Amino acid sequence: GGASGICREFGIVTQNLLQTYEGHTSYVHECRYVLEWDFATDKNPQTALGEGWIVTASADGTVRVWQKGLAIRILQPPQDFKLSSLRSGKSLSLVVDPTRVMSESPAIHSAIPIPGEESRILVVPRSSIAFLVDLEGNVLHVYEAESP
């Protein structure tokens, strides 16, 4: 990541630039690999097939999920989110249309894949609320900071 809003992927062995991920409009705080493994019936890692994504978190208030160099999803927490809106039983998605990204959203500090459940990501904006989402952008759980 960096101030340019671009995430660059380099080869481990060759150190050559493999892919550039462009689309963020501000500093990229984090770029992470997310791998989801599909093991053969014998659970042998040698026969595993992996599908991978890159997840980036930015000061522009968005998380982008990339596959093969393309942003397949843009996630952005709502600015006026109220925890009570989830208690009413309504489902919530963080997916936004690229033409409707809000420019005044809090920066996203981190987007952390959950170990053992890599298709789930903890989205941590610079606010008192964090969102556990799946790679489709559906909110699975909301965490709120306790008041001191």
N, C-alpha and C positions, 0 to 999 in steps of 0.2 A: 504494500500500500504506500501511499504518500500524498503529498499536498496536491499533486496533479489530478487526483480523482481516478487514477489508473492503477490497476493491480496487474503485476507482471509475474508470469510463471516461468521459472527457469528449470532446466534439467539438472538433476542431482549429479550425474556423472559428467555430462558435457559442459554444464553451466551455460548452455546456450539458451537464448530466449525461446520458449516454446509457444506461449500464448499471451496475448494482451487482452485485458478485460476493461473496456472503456464504457462509461455511462454515468458514473457518479459525478456530481457537480461540486464536490468538496473533498476534503481530506479523507482518505480511506484509512480507517483505524485498524482494520483486520481483514485478512484473507485466509480462509481455511479450506482444506480439503475435507469433503464429507464422502466417505465410501460406504456403500451398502453391499454387503457380501451375500451371495446366494450359493450356499454350499450344496454339493451333490449329496445324495442320500446318505453317503457314508461319512459325512462331515469332514472330509479330507481337504485341508487347505490347498493341496496341490491341484484339486479339481474345482476350486472356487471361481466363480465369475463375479467380478466386481463392477458396480456401476458407480460412477463418481460425479460429484458436483463440486463447484467452488462456491463458497459463500463469502460475500464481502459485506462489511459493516462500515458505514460512512457518517461523517459529520453532516452530510446533507439530509440525515434523518431516515435513510432507507437501508434496508438489507436487500441485496440482490443475490439470487440463486442462479448460477451459471452452469451451463452444460455445453461442452464442445465450443466454447468461446461466445455463446449467445446467452443473454440474460433471459431465462425462461420464466422468471417471476420477480416482481418487485414487491417487497413487503415494507409497510410503513405503519407504525402504530398511530392510532387516531390522536389528534392533539387534545381533544376534550374528553378523553376516555374516563368513564366512571365505572368503578368496580360493580356498582349496583346494576349496571346494564347487563352484566353476565349473570347476576343472581336471578334475573327475571326469566332465565332459561333460554334466552336468545343465543344463537351461535354467532361467532365473530370470526371474520377473516381479515388478515392484515394485507391481503393482496390489493394493490392499487393499479389502476390503468396508468401507463407511462405518461399520458397527457394530463393526469390529475395528481401528480406528485406535489405535495404541499411544501413550499419553500421555507416555511417557518417552523418546521418540526424539530423537536429536540434531537440532538446528535445521537447516533447509535454508538454506544461505547463498545459493545461486544455482541457477537453472534456465535454461541458456543454449542457445538454438537454434543449431544448427551452420550457418554461412553456406553456402548452396548445397545444403544437405541439411536444410531446415527441419523435416522430419518426424522429425528426430533431436535429442534434447535432452541436454545434459550436466547431470546432477543432482549438485550439489556440497553434501553435508552438512558440518556442522562436525565432520569426522573426517578420517582419513588416506586415505579411499577415496572415489572419485567414480565415477558410473555413467553410461555412455552408453546411453540408452534410445530406443526409438521411441515414437510417440504412443500406441501400444497398451500401453506399459509394459514391453515386453520388453527385458531387458538385452542389449545388443549387445557391450559391452566394459566392463571394470572397470579403473580406474586406481588404483594404490596409491602413496602418497608414498614416496620413497626415504628410508631411514634416513641420518642425517648421519654 
